[in-house]
Amino acid sequence: MGFLLFTISLIFTVLFTVIWTPINIVWHLLTFKWKTGAKKLNEWFYYQAELIDVFGNHSLSTFFNKTMIKGPNKFLFTGKDRDTISYTIAINRVRGTLTPFGDFWGRFLDLVDKDHLGKARRNKFKRYTEYCKNPD
């Protein structure tokens, strides 16, 4: 049953994402005017990227755990608690448990977005603190 539900949800998500994304872009830009629409659209894309990142952390966890981290004190890729790939790489960098492959991706992410791994750690802490204040 799990495989069937996974297949249906994957097809549904991919199909409607392909259809909705261009409509969403036009809708944001026309409804909220250009400047405000572009800002709201950027926030939407950021949130989508975060969700894909969490999904990737979970669905590719076996691959990442085998290729990116080593040692007894490693923080495993799981995708639990909305952990992103970036957050998991960041924690393993602090613990010194990254392989050269994991270190490459950490450096690459920090190159693309300055202090990306630091931001990932701070964002996780911020989400956790907000959750502790309002666990509902």
C-alpha positions in Angstrom: 0.0 0.0 0.0 2.9 2.4 0.8 4.3 2.0 -2.7 1.0 2.7 -4.4 0.4 5.8 -2.3 3.9 7.0 -3.0 3.4 6.5 -6.7 0.1 8.3 -6.7 1.4 11.2 -4.6 4.5 11.6 -6.8 2.5 11.6 -10.1 0.0 14.0 -8.6 2.6 16.4 -7.2 4.8 16.4 -10.3 1.8 16.9 -12.7 0.2 19.7 -10.8 3.6 21.4 -10.0 4.4 21.5 -13.7 0.9 23.0 -14.5 0.6 25.3 -11.5 4.1 26.9 -11.3 3.8 29.1 -14.5 0.3 30.1 -13.5 1.5 30.9 -10.0 4.2 33.2 -11.3 1.8 35.2 -13.5 -0.8 35.3 -10.7 1.7 36.7 -8.2 3.0 39.3 -10.5 -0.4 40.5 -11.7 -2.3 40.3 -8.4 0.3 41.9 -6.2 1.8 44.2 -8.8 5.4 43.8 -9.9 7.5 44.7 -6.9 5.3 43.1 -4.1 4.5 40.2 -6.3 8.2 39.5 -7.0 8.9 39.6 -3.3 6.0 37.2 -2.4 7.0 34.9 -5.3 10.6 34.8 -4.0 9.2 33.8 -0.6 7.1 31.1 -2.3 10.1 29.7 -4.2 12.2 29.8 -1.0 9.6 27.7 0.9 9.3 25.3 -2.0 13.1 24.8 -2.1 13.1 24.1 1.7 10.3 21.5 1.3 12.2 19.8 -1.6 15.4 19.9 0.6 13.6 18.1 3.5 12.2 15.6 1.0 15.6 15.0 -0.5 17.1 14.6 3.0 14.7 11.8 3.6 14.4 10.1 0.3 18.2 10.1 -0.4 19.2 9.5 3.2 20.8 6.1 2.5 23.0 7.6 -0.3 24.0 10.6 1.8 24.7 8.6 4.9 27.1 6.3 2.9 28.8 9.1 0.9 28.8 12.3 2.9 29.5 11.4 6.5 31.8 9.1 8.5 32.8 8.4 12.1 31.1 7.5 15.3 29.7 11.0 16.1 27.9 11.5 12.8 24.5 13.2 12.6 22.5 11.0 10.2 20.5 12.3 7.2 16.9 11.3 7.9 14.7 14.3 7.0 13.0 14.0 10.4 11.9 17.1 12.2 12.1 19.1 8.9 15.9 18.8 8.8 17.3 19.9 5.5 20.3 18.5 3.7 22.1 21.8 4.4 21.3 21.6 8.2 22.6 18.0 8.3 25.8 18.9 6.4 26.2 21.9 8.8 25.9 19.8 11.9 28.4 17.2 10.5 30.8 20.0 9.6 30.8 21.2 13.2 31.3 17.6 14.4 34.1 17.0 11.9 32.3 14.0 10.4 32.1 15.0 6.7 33.7 13.0 4.0 35.5 14.9 1.2 32.3 14.5 -0.8 30.2 16.0 2.0 32.8 18.8 2.5 32.6 19.6 -1.2 28.8 20.1 -1.0 29.1 22.2 2.1 31.7 24.5 0.5 29.6 24.6 -2.7 26.4 25.6 -0.8 28.4 28.3 1.1 29.8 29.6 -2.3 26.3 29.8 -3.9 24.7 31.4 -0.8 27.1 33.1 1.6 27.1 31.3 5.0 24.4 28.9 3.8 25.2 26.3 6.3 25.2 28.8 9.1 21.9 30.1 8.0 20.6 26.5 7.9 21.6 26.0 11.6 20.1 29.3 12.6 16.8 28.7 10.7 16.5 25.2 12.4 17.0 26.8 15.8 14.5 29.5 15.0 11.8 27.0 13.9 12.5 24.9 17.0 12.2 27.9 19.4 9.0 29.0 17.7 7.6 25.4 18.0 8.5 25.3 21.7 6.6 28.5 22.3 3.5 27.3 20.3 3.5 23.5 20.0 0.0 23.4 18.5 
